[in-house]
Structure formats: structure tokens, C-alpha cells
Amino acid sequence: MNELRWHPLLREWVVIADERQGRPQMPGDWCPFCPGSGRVPGQYDVYLYPNDFAAFRLDNPPFEFSSRDPAADGAGAGLFASTGARGTTDVVLYHSNHHITPAQLSTAHWLKVIHVWSARYRELAANPDIRYIYIFENTGAAIGVTMPHPHGQIYAFPFVPPLMERELESASAYFRRDSRCIYCELLRQALADGTRIVTRNDCFVAYVPYAARFPAEVQICTRRHLSGLPELTETEAAGLAAIIKTVRMKYDNLFGFPMPLMMILRHPPVKGEHPYFHFHIDFYPVQRSATKLKYLAGVESGAGTFLNDTVPETTARELRETEPRDIQ
């Protein structure tokens, strides 16, 4: 059983899950995600795998608090509040081939991944215990990946994570003040300026944010205002698959090897109305040059202030000019 503990100084939940200590660390002779392991089908395209070391589980006790701060919830929680880590932790196996990289997946295959993401999102959103669905991918040993097989993850939280709360508050405040979507405006200005555009198609635009925190950080944003995967048309889903493929190939060709990165799909909370939110995908690479990594050290981790050693307009130009092709 896992537990959520409240951090009263930072006002955020921390997951206590000691069973995750048993996770394998980059095993070289066996992979549970490969056909023949007995853990997955003998052949598959994309496969939803229940995490063996789940941070959230639906058989955990329920999440007991309704307000943002347990101390204000009226339950007498005090400074040391705790509750159940009720939720889910899925692994999305992108491909049965252990050695293929995400950049090497075809556009048609990325579309299959998007269909699995969308179906699981709808299923989890219908669960009354779930408040936020977080789809993401960690790639590369430098990120801390413990299994090299190509995969992403889907976490379903019983609360809204703190960074998403901050983003939602900013988007909501802008919407109330200007009656416009802040994401639409950021996209409009990025397109008008042009220097931070990486690539685009009829449905999506990939660009480096003006205040990018990571080296070669990229955001993929929908041209049409929509809140998330369930609203994509099939044409938009195909456009998303195509631009993910292009961005991933550009990343891997930037320095000539697979880019260690995080890919984050940003959705609004699954409960309530959020007309001010606009679906987007964030990429956070940690390779700041061909030979140097970006570490989140004292200033970033301790103070929450990011130091970016690259210039957004420069890295956007470098990515824009990088040929999107598969590397062997």
C-alpha cells in the first residue's frame, strides 16, 4: 500500500512508495517488455502494461481531502496529513522491438500510440477517483530511465499536481482578464515572430518557448483551440503523429545520437470546466551540447529557478535546420 503525505511548507503531496526500490536498473540480459518474457503478448504493436512498481493503485485507500490545503479541509489534518494514493500507473509499450528508438517509430505507428493514449484517457477520466491524467515519457539513462525498452507512462492522480495547478491558475487569470486563451496568443506571437518555430503542419506547430527552461525545449501546440486528446479529429491525430515523429528525428539528429528527454502531454483536470486551457506537449531535453548534460542542481531543484545555458532563438534555428531523418 502506498501513501500520500502532505508537505505543509510547499503545499504539495508527496508519494511514499517504498516498493519502488525493487525496480530493476537497466537489466542487460532480460526485459519484461519483450515478447517471450511471459509478461507481454508474443507480438504486439502498442501495449498497455500495468506498472509492476506502481506509485498509485486503485486498491489503495481513497483520497480523503476535497480542498487544495488539507489543513483547511475541516478534517483536522494539521501539519502531518496523509491519505491514500488512489489512482493508476500504466506503462505504454510503444513497440515490441526492444532496440527501436521513439524517433524510429513510423508516423503510422505513432498514430497507434496516440489511439492507445486517447482510449486510456477516456477510460480513466470516467473514474470518479481520478482528477488528473498525466501522460509522459522518459527517454535515456541521463533522465533516470530504468528500463531501456521504448515506452511511456500514464499516471492517474487523485489530485491535480502542483505544476499543473500553477499553469492552470495563469491560464485562468489571463482568460478572465483578456477573454482570450493564453496558449493561442503565445502561438500567434510565435508564428508572427518566426525565429522560434521548429516545424509545423496543418494542425500543429512546434516551437521553442520564449522563456525555455531546458536546452532545446520544444512545445507542440494545436492550431485549433481544444483541451486534449479526446477532442482530436482523426486528421488532427494524424497531424500530431507526424509532428511528434519529425520533432523526435530532429532531436536525435541534432547531436547524432538519441536525445535524452522528457515528453509531457498537458491536459486540464478531468473534473470541471476549463475553457481557458489548450492542449499541448512539452519536450524537456537535458543535453545542452554534444558532450554536456544539463543537471537540475541547487538553483533549479532547491530554488525553483531555471538556468538555461542556451538561447531559445538559437536552438530553434539549429533544430529547424536539422534534417529530420532516422539515425541508425
VENWOTA-V896403 format. One record per pair of residues at least 6 apart in sequence whose ideal C-beta (glycine too) atoms are under 7 Angstrom apart, sorted by the first residue. I is the first residue (numbers start at 1). J is the second residue. D is the distance in whole Angstrom. If there is no record, write none. Layout:
# VENWOTA-V896403
I|J|D  I|J|D
This chain:
# VENWOTA-V896403
1|60|6  2|15|6  2|16|6  2|17|4  2|55|6  2|56|7  2|57|7  2|60|6  2|85|4  3|16|4  3|82|6  3|85|6  4|13|5  4|15|6  4|82|6  4|83|5  4|84|7  4|85|5  5|14|5  5|16|6  5|82|5  6|13|6  6|70|5  6|81|4  6|82|7  7|14|6  8|71|7  8|79|5  11|69|6  12|162|4  13|159|6  15|55|5  15|85|6  17|55|5  19|53|6  20|53|5  20|55|7  22|53|6  23|53|5  23|146|5  24|146|6  24|147|7  25|146|5  26|141|7  26|146|6  26|148|6  31|37|6  31|98|6  31|147|7  31|149|5  32|39|4  33|40|6  33|49|7  33|93|5  33|147|7  33|149|4  33|151|7  34|98|5  34|149|7  35|41|7  35|42|5  35|43|6  35|96|5  40|47|6  40|49|7  40|93|7  41|47|7  43|96|6  44|96|5  45|112|5  46|92|7  46|93|7  46|94|6  46|112|5  46|113|5  46|116|5  47|93|4  48|90|6  48|92|6  48|116|6  48|120|6  49|90|7  49|91|4  49|93|6  50|90|6  51|89|4  51|90|6  51|91|5  54|89|4  55|85|7  55|89|5  55|155|7  56|85|5  56|86|7  56|87|3  56|88|6  56|89|5  56|155|6  56|156|7  56|157|7  57|85|7  58|86|6  58|88|6  60|84|4  60|85|5  60|86|5  61|84|3  61|86|7  62|84|5  62|86|5  62|129|6  63|83|5  63|84|6  63|86|5  63|129|7  63|158|4  63|159|7  64|75|7  64|83|5  65|73|5  65|75|7  65|83|6  66|73|6  67|73|5  70|77|4  70|81|4  71|77|6  71|78|7  86|129|5  86|158|5  87|130|6  87|155|7  87|156|5  87|157|5  87|158|5  88|124|6  88|156|4  89|153|7  89|155|6  90|120|7  90|153|7  90|154|4  91|151|5  91|153|6  92|113|7  92|116|6  92|151|6  92|152|5  92|153|7  92|154|6  93|149|7  93|151|5  94|102|6  94|105|6  94|113|6  94|150|4  94|151|6  94|152|7  95|105|6  95|109|7  95|150|6  98|149|5  100|150|6  101|150|6  101|252|7  101|258|5  102|139|6  102|150|6  102|248|5  103|248|4  103|249|5  103|251|7  103|252|4  103|258|7  103|326|7  104|326|5  105|245|7  107|241|5  107|242|5  107|245|5  110|241|4  110|244|5  110|245|5  111|237|6  111|238|6  111|241|4  114|237|5  114|240|6  114|241|6  117|135|6  117|229|6  118|229|4  118|230|6  120|154|6  121|133|6  121|229|5  121|230|6  122|230|6  124|130|5  124|133|5  124|156|5  125|133|6  125|270|4  129|158|6  130|156|5  130|158|7  130|270|6  131|157|6  131|158|6  131|159|6  131|160|6  131|269|5  131|270|6  131|271|6  132|157|4  132|159|7  132|160|5  132|161|6  132|164|6  132|269|5  132|270|7  133|154|7  133|156|5  133|267|6  133|270|6  134|155|4  134|157|6  134|161|7  135|152|7  135|154|5  135|265|4  136|152|6  136|153|6  136|262|6  136|263|6  136|264|5  136|265|7  137|152|4  137|262|7  137|263|4  138|144|7  138|145|5  138|262|6  139|145|7  139|258|7  139|260|6  139|261|6  140|258|7  140|260|3  140|261|7  142|260|4  142|286|6  142|293|6  143|260|5  143|261|7  143|262|6  143|286|6  160|269|5  168|268|7  168|274|7  168|277|7  170|182|7  171|182|5  171|276|5  171|277|6  172|276|5  174|182|4  175|181|7  175|276|3  181|225|6  181|276|6  181|278|5  183|221|6  183|278|3  183|280|6  184|225|6  184|278|6  187|205|6  187|221|5  190|196|5  190|197|6  190|207|5  191|197|7  191|205|7  195|313|5  195|316|6  196|207|5  196|208|4  196|210|7  196|312|6  196|313|6  196|316|4  197|205|7  197|207|5  197|316|7  197|320|7  198|206|4  198|207|6  198|208|6  198|218|6  198|247|7  198|250|7  198|316|6  198|319|5  198|320|5  199|206|5  199|243|6  199|246|5  199|247|7  199|320|7  200|206|7  201|239|5  201|242|6  201|243|6  202|239|6  203|222|7  203|223|6  203|235|7  203|236|5  203|239|3  203|240|7  204|220|6  204|221|7  204|222|6  204|223|7  204|239|5  204|240|6  204|243|5  205|221|6  205|223|6  206|218|5  206|220|5  206|243|6  206|247|5  207|218|7  207|219|6  207|316|7  208|217|6  208|218|6  208|312|5  208|315|6  208|316|4  209|217|6  209|219|6  209|312|7  210|312|6  212|308|6  212|312|5  213|306|4  213|308|6  214|284|4  214|285|6  214|286|7  214|294|6  214|308|7  215|285|6  215|287|7  215|288|4  215|294|5  215|308|6  215|309|6  215|310|4  215|315|6  216|254|7  216|285|5  216|310|7  216|315|5  216|319|6  217|283|6  217|284|6  217|285|7  218|247|6  218|283|4  219|280|6  219|281|7  219|282|5  220|243|6  220|247|7  220|280|6  220|281|4  221|278|7  221|280|5  222|236|7  222|278|7  222|279|5  225|278|6  226|279|6  227|267|7  227|268|5  227|274|6  227|277|5  227|279|6  228|267|4  228|268|7  228|279|5  232|240|7  246|324|5  247|283|7  249|324|4  249|325|6  249|326|6  250|319|5  250|322|5  250|324|5  251|259|4  251|261|7  251|285|6  252|258|5  252|259|6  252|327|5  253|322|5  253|323|6  253|324|7  253|325|6  253|327|6  254|318|7  254|319|6  254|322|5  255|287|6  255|290|4  256|327|7  259|285|5  259|287|6  260|285|7  260|286|5  260|287|6  261|283|6  261|284|6  261|285|4  261|286|7  262|284|4  263|281|7  263|283|5  264|281|7  264|282|4  265|281|5  266|279|7  266|280|5  266|281|7  266|282|6  267|279|7  268|274|4  268|277|4  286|293|6  286|294|5  287|293|6  288|294|5  288|309|5  288|310|6  294|309|7  299|305|6  299|307|6  300|306|5  300|307|7
